[in-house]
Amino acid sequence: MNSVGKPSAGKKVSHRVHREKKPTENTESFINISVFSVEKTSVNSVGKISVNSVGNPLREKNTMSDNLQNKSSFLVGVISDTHGLLRPQVAEAFRGTDLIVHAGDIDRPEVLEALREIAPVKAVRGNMDYNEWADALPAKDIIEIGEVFLYVLHDLYKLDLDPEAAGFHAVISGHTHQPLIEKKNGLLFLNPGSAGPPRRNSPVSLALLRINGTSLDARIVEIEH
């Protein structure tokens, strides 16, 4: 943290996608999901997100579609460490999701474009993400979906705030290529593992996160390769 207490910012077939379009940083206008950059989030001296007069965490913008603003249950697809490879099984696994979160090491912007064909996407930059398209991605992000706040970063070891004290419900990360679902004091830590090229002793996997109110239910989905 800096001096003012702000956090720093069937057939097994695989294919690589080839379309290119620079991703945007705008808040997605879909359901009741608000996204804002960690670099712009105010944090007080005890590491809590600043709240407004009625005790809600402050956010830059709150947008939701009229037909889904009363939705209370959400399905989030979580993926990480694709390293330029997006398998066709991902589209099947993420069918019906309200949002896809990519926890970094994307490697190619075309991966994000292909994921956007499935559902809206929020992504953070990993240590293997370079060039202009990657610079447009935040290193860390906060996602508000329904009543839940998710803190997203690539490397959990670079977590520089107390997520429980700050009021988060889950921390999503990647980097290790090892899937993890763990709860500590009611706080969910979720790592979907790697959905990219296989590594020795590491499964190819992603995760699904079901949100009902403030209840979170995560599961790991392994992909055959």
C-alpha positions as CSV (number, residue, x, y, z in Angstrom):
1,M,0.0,0.0,0.0
2,N,1.1,3.6,-0.6
3,S,1.3,6.5,1.9
4,V,-2.4,7.2,1.8
5,G,-3.4,3.6,2.3
6,K,-4.5,2.8,-1.3
7,P,-3.8,-0.6,-2.7
8,S,-1.4,-0.7,-5.7
9,A,-2.8,-1.4,-8.5
10,G,-16.4,-35.6,-27.8
11,K,-13.1,-35.2,-29.8
12,K,-10.4,-33.6,-27.9
13,V,-9.5,-30.6,-30.1
14,S,-7.7,-27.4,-29.2
15,H,-7.4,-24.3,-31.2
16,R,-6.0,-20.9,-31.1
17,V,-8.1,-17.9,-32.0
18,H,-6.9,-15.3,-34.4
19,R,-9.1,-12.2,-34.2
20,E,-7.6,-9.1,-32.7
21,K,-9.4,-6.2,-31.1
22,K,-8.1,-4.1,-28.2
23,P,-10.0,-4.8,-25.0
24,T,-11.8,-1.9,-23.3
25,E,-11.6,-0.8,-19.7
26,N,-15.2,0.4,-19.6
27,T,-17.6,-0.8,-16.9
28,E,-19.8,-3.5,-18.5
29,S,-23.4,-2.6,-18.8
30,F,-25.0,-6.0,-17.9
31,I,-27.1,-7.2,-15.0
32,N,-26.2,-5.9,-11.6
33,I,-22.5,-6.2,-11.9
34,S,-20.3,-3.2,-11.2
35,V,-16.5,-3.2,-11.8
36,F,-14.0,-0.6,-10.8
37,S,-10.2,-0.5,-10.7
38,V,-8.4,-1.1,-7.5
39,E,-6.1,1.8,-8.2
40,K,-9.2,4.1,-7.9
41,T,-10.6,2.5,-4.8
42,S,-10.4,4.5,-1.6
43,V,-9.2,2.5,1.4
44,N,-9.0,3.9,4.9
45,S,-6.3,3.3,7.5
46,V,-7.6,-0.1,8.6
47,G,-7.8,-1.4,5.0
48,K,-11.6,-1.2,4.6
49,I,-13.2,0.0,1.4
50,S,-14.7,3.5,1.9
51,V,-18.4,3.4,2.4
52,N,-21.2,5.9,1.6
53,S,-23.7,7.3,4.1
54,V,-25.8,4.2,4.1
55,G,-22.8,1.9,4.6
56,N,-22.4,0.6,1.1
57,P,-18.9,0.3,-0.5
58,L,-18.3,3.2,-2.9
59,R,-18.1,2.5,-6.6
60,E,-17.5,4.6,-9.7
61,K,-20.6,3.5,-11.5
62,N,-23.5,1.2,-10.9
63,T,-25.1,-0.1,-14.1
64,M,-27.6,-2.9,-14.5
65,S,-30.0,-4.0,-17.2
66,D,-33.6,-3.3,-16.4
67,N,-34.8,-6.9,-17.0
68,L,-32.2,-8.4,-14.7
69,Q,-31.7,-5.9,-12.0
70,N,-33.7,-8.0,-9.5
71,K,-31.7,-11.2,-10.3
72,S,-30.3,-12.7,-7.1
73,S,-28.5,-15.8,-8.4
74,F,-25.5,-15.6,-10.7
75,L,-23.2,-18.1,-12.4
76,V,-19.6,-16.9,-12.9
77,G,-17.1,-18.8,-15.0
78,V,-13.5,-18.4,-13.7
79,I,-10.5,-19.2,-15.8
80,S,-6.8,-18.4,-15.7
81,D,-3.4,-19.1,-17.2
82,T,-4.7,-19.8,-20.7
83,H,-1.3,-18.9,-22.2
84,G,-2.7,-18.2,-25.6
85,L,-4.8,-21.4,-25.8
86,L,-8.6,-21.5,-25.6
87,R,-10.0,-25.0,-25.7
88,P,-13.4,-25.7,-27.3
89,Q,-14.5,-27.4,-24.0
90,V,-14.4,-24.0,-22.3
91,A,-17.4,-22.7,-24.3
92,E,-19.4,-25.7,-23.2
93,A,-18.3,-25.4,-19.5
94,F,-19.2,-21.7,-19.5
95,R,-22.5,-22.0,-21.3
96,G,-25.2,-20.0,-19.4
97,T,-22.7,-18.0,-17.3
98,D,-23.5,-14.4,-16.4
99,L,-19.9,-13.3,-16.3
100,I,-16.4,-14.8,-17.0
101,V,-13.5,-13.8,-14.9
102,H,-10.0,-14.3,-16.3
103,A,-7.3,-14.2,-13.6
104,G,-4.3,-13.4,-15.9
105,D,-1.6,-14.9,-18.0
106,I,-3.9,-14.6,-21.0
107,D,-1.0,-14.3,-23.5
108,R,-3.1,-13.2,-26.5
109,P,-6.0,-10.7,-26.7
110,E,-7.8,-13.1,-29.0
111,V,-8.5,-15.3,-26.0
112,L,-10.5,-12.5,-24.4
113,E,-12.4,-11.8,-27.6
114,A,-13.4,-15.5,-27.9
115,L,-14.5,-15.6,-24.3
116,R,-16.7,-12.5,-24.9
117,E,-18.6,-14.6,-27.5
118,I,-19.8,-16.6,-24.5
119,A,-20.4,-14.0,-21.8
120,P,-19.2,-10.6,-20.6
121,V,-15.6,-10.8,-19.5
122,K,-13.5,-9.1,-16.8
123,A,-9.8,-9.8,-16.8
124,V,-6.6,-8.9,-14.9
125,R,-3.1,-8.7,-16.3
126,G,-0.7,-11.6,-15.4
127,N,3.1,-11.6,-15.4
128,M,3.1,-13.1,-18.9
129,D,0.9,-10.5,-20.4
130,Y,2.7,-7.8,-22.4
131,N,2.2,-5.1,-25.0
132,E,-0.4,-2.5,-25.4
133,W,-3.5,-4.7,-25.1
134,A,-2.2,-6.1,-21.8
135,D,-1.4,-2.6,-20.5
136,A,-5.0,-1.8,-20.8
137,L,-5.9,-4.4,-18.2
138,P,-5.6,-3.7,-14.5
139,A,-3.2,-5.7,-12.3
140,K,-6.0,-6.1,-9.8
141,D,-9.8,-5.6,-9.9
142,I,-12.8,-5.4,-7.7
143,I,-16.0,-6.9,-9.1
144,E,-19.4,-6.3,-7.4
145,I,-22.0,-8.8,-8.6
146,G,-25.3,-8.8,-6.8
147,E,-24.5,-8.5,-3.0
148,V,-21.0,-9.9,-3.4
149,F,-17.6,-8.3,-3.8
150,L,-14.8,-10.2,-5.5
151,Y,-11.2,-9.2,-5.4
152,V,-9.3,-10.5,-8.4
153,L,-5.5,-10.6,-9.0
154,H,-3.1,-12.9,-10.8
155,D,-0.6,-13.8,-8.0
156,L,-2.1,-14.4,-4.6
157,Y,1.3,-13.7,-3.0
158,K,1.0,-10.1,-4.2
159,L,-2.2,-9.6,-2.2
160,D,-1.5,-6.3,-0.4
161,L,-4.6,-5.8,1.8
162,D,-6.7,-7.7,4.3
163,P,-9.6,-8.9,2.1
164,E,-11.7,-10.0,5.1
165,A,-11.3,-6.6,6.9
166,A,-12.0,-4.8,3.6
167,G,-15.3,-6.5,3.2
168,F,-14.7,-8.9,0.3
169,H,-16.5,-12.2,0.0
170,A,-13.9,-13.9,-2.2
171,V,-10.4,-13.6,-3.6
172,I,-9.8,-15.0,-7.1
173,S,-6.3,-15.6,-8.3
174,G,-4.3,-17.8,-10.7
175,H,-0.5,-18.1,-11.4
176,T,0.2,-21.4,-9.7
177,H,-1.6,-23.7,-12.2
178,Q,-3.0,-25.6,-9.3
179,P,-6.7,-25.4,-8.6
180,L,-7.8,-24.4,-5.1
181,I,-11.0,-23.9,-3.2
182,E,-10.4,-22.8,0.3
183,K,-12.4,-20.9,2.9
184,K,-10.8,-19.0,5.8
185,N,-13.1,-17.2,8.3
186,G,-15.9,-17.3,5.8
187,L,-13.7,-15.8,3.0
188,L,-13.5,-17.8,-0.2
189,F,-10.1,-18.2,-1.9
190,L,-10.5,-19.6,-5.5
191,N,-7.9,-20.5,-8.0
192,P,-9.3,-22.2,-11.1
193,G,-5.9,-23.7,-12.1
194,S,-4.7,-23.5,-15.6
195,A,-6.8,-23.9,-18.7
196,G,-3.8,-23.5,-21.0
197,P,-1.2,-25.9,-22.3
198,P,-0.8,-28.8,-19.8
199,R,2.1,-29.0,-17.4
200,R,3.5,-32.0,-15.6
201,N,1.5,-32.8,-12.5
202,S,-1.0,-30.0,-13.2
203,P,-4.5,-30.6,-14.4
204,V,-6.2,-28.6,-17.1
205,S,-9.0,-26.9,-15.3
206,L,-11.4,-24.0,-14.8
207,A,-14.0,-23.1,-12.1
208,L,-17.6,-22.3,-11.8
209,L,-18.8,-20.0,-9.0
210,R,-22.5,-19.9,-8.1
211,I,-23.6,-16.8,-6.2
212,N,-26.9,-16.8,-4.3
213,G,-27.3,-13.6,-2.3
214,T,-24.0,-13.6,-0.3
215,S,-23.7,-17.4,-0.5
216,L,-20.8,-18.7,-2.7
217,D,-20.5,-22.2,-4.0
218,A,-17.4,-22.9,-6.1
219,R,-16.4,-26.1,-8.0
220,I,-13.4,-27.1,-10.1
221,V,-14.0,-28.5,-13.6
222,E,-11.2,-30.5,-15.1
223,I,-10.9,-30.6,-18.9
224,E,-9.7,-33.6,-20.8
225,H,-6.7,-33.0,-23.0
